[in-house]
Amino acid sequence: MKTEEAFAEIYTNFKLHFYRAIFGNFENREATLTTVESFCMEVIHAMKNPTINEFSRFIQISSPNAAYKVNNLIKKGYLRKIQSTKDRREYYLQVTQKYLDYYNVSTSYVDSVLKRVEERMSDEEWKEFGHICELISEEQMRDVPQYKADRNIPMPKEEN
């Protein structure tokens, strides 16, 4: 198998596992996120606490459309707005534990697969694999608009 085909298969398998796990859990929990909302949440989570304007610019939709989507996600309990301490007019979007529990379906599988791969590799191979992953990430970032990541916004206690 060519490298390109192998990588495409890896990417597809991760997606398929995630979708199967999400659909499989519909009977055991409320299925409140639409497909578009799921994608919005993944973007907001990856952007690490964007403002509504940063989010709307990133996914290239109008601010009112983004605000509508955000308000629905807040009502469903997957997102909260945190007021900026520097500019009281500005709010950051922060995912809730409810979303993190939902998202963990994907991340726990990735962690499991990587652990099994690491066990099969030598230390040198694992180090080289890490380097290759960094190169892939760097190349991806050339195609993704830059956003402010790593905001250090304290997570408030969950409200009852």
Phi, psi and omega in degrees: 000137178290154181303316181299318179293319180297316180294317178300321179294319177300311181300314180297317180297321177297316179297314181299319178298316180299311182297318179298317180295319180295310180296323180294335181271355182300327181286334186263350181208170179291137179257079190261347181267127172285170179300313180297319179296322177300316179295319178300316180296320178298320179295311181300317179297315181294327181284347178057078173068053177285166168278169178298320180295319178297318178298312182296319178295319182296315181268003173061052172233166181291155177300318178297322178296317179296317180298321178298313179298315180298315181298322176296320180291326175294314180300325181278352175088013181265348188214153173220158176256133179245123181288136178293140177278341181272318180230103187297345179277346186259140179233141176257144179269130182229131178288150180262172177298327178302317178291318180301323176295319177295313183292331182300338176305320181279312186292326181292325177292316178302314179301317181296315179296315181297323178297317179294322178295315179302319180296334181270351183255155171286167178302319181295317179296318180297319178296317179295320177300317177300318178297318179296318177298319177297319178297316179299314179300315178300318180293322177297319183295341176293335184256354182251127178304142181289145177221162180281110179253170174064037172290139182258083182251121183296141179278117179289161178297145178297138179271144181271000000 
